[in-house]
């Protein structure tokens, strides 16, 4: 399937803010979450929060998350 050049030309003529709206619409049309997976992640997040609040799991400080040891970075973010 080839893209219509007229369509591309018209898109390139749009004002910057209109291009942004078009891009957001195109990206969101490609990024439709699977409802089953979204529901599973929600249950997992709720279970993790419940375990954290009950003291059954620990959080990791942001400083440690962004530490070079974890990410292999030479500088802290």
C-alpha positions in Angstrom: 0.0 0.0 0.0 1.5 3.3 -1.0 0.8 6.5 0.7 -0.9 9.2 -1.3 1.6 12.0 -1.9 -1.1 14.6 -1.9 -2.0 13.5 1.6 1.6 13.9 2.8 1.9 17.3 1.1 -1.3 18.5 2.7 -0.1 17.3 6.1 3.2 19.1 5.7 1.4 22.3 5.0 -0.5 22.2 8.3 0.3 24.7 11.1 2.6 23.2 13.8 -0.2 22.9 16.3 -2.4 21.1 13.8 0.5 18.8 13.0 0.7 17.9 16.7 -3.0 17.1 16.8 -2.6 14.9 13.7 0.4 13.1 15.1 -1.3 12.5 18.4 -4.4 11.1 16.6 -2.3 8.8 14.5 -0.2 7.5 17.3 -3.2 6.9 19.6 -4.9 5.0 16.8 -1.9 2.6 16.7 -1.6 2.4 20.5 -4.9 0.7 21.5 -4.3 -1.2 24.7 -5.7 -4.7 25.0 -8.4 -4.5 27.7 -7.5 -8.0 29.1 -3.9 -7.0 29.5 -4.8 -3.6 31.0 -7.0 -5.3 33.5 -4.3 -7.8 34.4 -1.8 -4.9 35.0 -4.3 -3.1 37.1 -4.8 -6.1 39.3 -1.0 -6.5 39.6 -0.5 -2.9 40.5 -3.2 -3.1 43.1 -1.7 -6.3 44.6 1.7 -4.6 44.7 0.3 -1.5 46.4 -1.5 -3.7 48.9 1.6 -5.7 49.7 3.6 -2.5 50.1 1.1 -0.9 52.5 0.9 -4.1 54.5 4.7 -4.1 54.9 5.1 -7.3 52.9 7.3 -5.6 50.2 9.7 -2.7 50.2 9.9 0.2 47.9 13.1 1.3 46.2 14.1 4.9 46.6 14.2 6.9 43.3 17.9 7.7 44.0 18.7 4.0 43.9 16.6 3.4 40.7 18.5 6.1 38.9 21.8 5.1 40.3 24.6 4.1 38.0 24.7 0.6 39.5 21.2 -0.2 38.3 21.3 1.5 34.9 25.0 1.2 34.2 25.2 5.0 33.7 28.3 7.0 34.6 26.4 9.8 36.1 23.3 10.0 38.3 20.2 11.4 36.6 
